Amino acid sequence: MRPPQKGGPGVFDVLSALNNLDGNFAAQEQRVATYVKNHLDAISNMTIGELADH
């Protein structure tokens, strides 16, 4: 799943991408994806640095 091109239609659906690709990520990426899916409310206000600390 690719994000939409600038000026193109649609909004990239991160949650669907995480669900569709779940289990197909490299180990570190899977840890991040799982954390994001399990903590959606918390991560919505985090910076990348804060997310990396978890």
Buried (B, 14 or more C-beta within 10 A) or exposed (E): EEEEEEEEEEEEEEEEBBEEEEEEBEEEEBEBBBEBEEEEEEBEEBEEEEBEEE
